Amino acid sequence: MSSPESRRRARQFEIDRLCADYVREARSGRAPDLADYLARYPDYAIELAEFIMTYHLTLADLPEPDETPVETLSPGFARALEAVHARETLTSLADRSFDVGLDPDQLAERVGVSSSIIARLDARAIRPTSIPRELFRRLAETLDVSVEAVMGLLGASARAGGAFYHADQAPTGEQDDFLVAVEASDDLAPARKVEWREISARETSGQ
């Protein structure tokens, strides 16, 4: 059974994902009708309505970051602003790791994978549907970007049936399942492999 904290995090994850999807649709010129969009997601209607109104009042024409009085914003508004900027600037995990003072090997250690897996993620060689939510969360936290930015970079911009599906970017070649890549990684410790198998099993079972 999932804990209240895990349910809270899962709910926030969904809200952040839906907000990011709306921004992408709006910027493509095909923003959905507000009433229709909220009707599709009644469980998140209050939060989505607040975000969408905020977006169209202010975020649709974003100022430069140094012109934005972030300290005057609500926490939710500030997260939304950060998410949009991060989505626009995150180009690779390796490049971003250097921006925050880490090399790719250190990034891999921080998030619990191997450097070869980081390289394969950057090459879009791992199927987004198979990447655990926990890895998106760890990457976002370590790289100081939004979860949406990491999801967008790796091609996991939406969810269906409890799993991510590839939406934005075509893979550069044949893609492997995340756990297959984990098992095949010679530079990943056996304990880490066990950890990711357990994490994937928990997420699949909804715990």
N, C-alpha and C positions, 0 to 999 in steps of 0.2 A: 504494500500500500504506500502511495506517495505521501510525503510529508507536506505540511502547510507551506513550508519554504520552497520546496520543489514545485508545488502547484503555483505559487506566486511567481516564481522565476519562469515557469512555462507560460503563464499568462502574459507576463511582460514581454517574453520572447515573441509571442504571437502578435501582440500589439505593435511592437517595433517592426516586425516583418511586414505587417499590413500597412503601416505608415510609409515604410520605404517603397512598397509596391505602388502606393498611391502617388508618391512623388515621382516615381519613374513614369507612370502613366500620364501624369499631368505634364511632365516635361516633354513627353513625346507628342503632346497635342491631342491626346485622346482620353482626358480625364473622365472618369465615370460620373454619372449623375449622382449627386450626394445622397439623395434618399435611397436610390438603388444600392449604392455601396454600403450604406449603413444597414439596410435590410438584409444584405448578404451575411453580415456579421453581427447579429443582435447582441451576442455576449460581450462585444467590445464597443458597442455603439457610442457610449458616452465618451470614452477615451478617443475614439476615432473622430468623432465630431469636433472635439476640442482641438485635436491636432490639425484636422483639415481646415478649420476656420483660421487657426493660427498660421498655417501654411499660406493660405490665400491672402491673408492680411499682410504678411511680412516675408515669408520664406520664398515666395514665388519670384521675388526680385531680391535675391540675397545681396546684402552689402558685403564689402570686404570684411574678413574676420576682425581686423584691428579697428573697424568702425562700429562694431557691434558691442553695445554695453552689456556683456554677458552677465555681469553681476546683478543687473536689474531684472533678469529673466527668471521665470519660474524654473524649477529643476526639470520639469517635463519639456518646456520650451527649449531650454539650453541643450538637453539631450537631442532634441529634434534637429536643432541647428548644427550640432556637432556631427550628427549622423549624415546630414546632407553634404557637409564639407568633406567628411572622411570618405564618403562614397566617391566623391569626385577626385580625390587625391591618392587613394590607395591603388598602386599599380602592380606591386608584387610583394610577397611576404619577405623576401630577402632584402629588397630595397628598404622597406619600412623598418626591418630589424636594425639596419645600420642607422636609420634616423633616430631610433630610440637608444642607441649605444650598444647594440648587441650584434654579433655576427650570426649567420644562419645556424651554426653549431650551438651557440648559446640559446638561440630561440628554440631550437629543437629540444634542448634539455629542459628549458623552462616549461614547455607545454607537454612534455612527456612522449615525444616521438623521436625519430632519428633525423639526421640531416638529409638523408636520402629521401625520406618521406616529405620533408619540407620542399625539396627540389621537385618532387613529383607533383605535389600540390600546386606549386607555382607553374608547372608545365601542363596543368589541367589533365594529368594522367591518372587521377583517381576520381571515380564516379561520384558526383555530388550527393546522389541519393544514399550513398553508403557512409558518408562522413558523419560521425556522431555530433550531436549538438554540443556536447561537452568540449569537443575540439574547437568548434567555432568560438565558444565562450572563452576558452583559454587563450586562443590566438588574439582575440579582440582585447582581452585584458592585458596581455603581455605587450602588444603592439600599441596600446593606448588609442584604439580606434573603436568604432561601433561594431557590434555583431553584424549589422546589416552590411557594412563595408566589406567585411571578410566574406560574408555569404555572396555578395555581388561579385567579388573578385574571383571566387572559386566556382561561380555558376550556380549557386544554390539559393536562388532568390525567391522561391515559393515552396509551399508544402502541400502535399496531398496525401491523405490516408496515413498521416503521422510521419511521413518521410519527405525529404527534400527531393525536388525534381529539377533537372537542368532546364534553365529558361533563357539565359542571356547570351552565353558564349559557347561557341562550338569547341569541342575538345581538339587538341592538336594531334591526337592519334587515338589508338585503342585505349580505353580506360579500364583500370582494375578496380575491384571492390576494395574499400579501405582495409578491411581485415585481411584480405589476401596480401596487400602491400605490407601490412604490419608483420605478418608471418614470414614474408620473403625478405624482410629487412635484416641483413646481417649485422648492422650496427645498432640494433635496438635490443636492449637487455630483455631476457626472458620474462622478468617480473613486469616490465612495461607491456609486453605482449599480453600477459594475463590480465593486466589492468584494463586494456582496451577491449579485450573480449568481454570482460565483466560489464564495462560501461555500455557497450553496444547491446548486450543482452538486457540490461536494465531499461535502456531507452526503448528497445523494441517491445518490451513487456509493459511499458508505460509507468514504471515505478520511479 
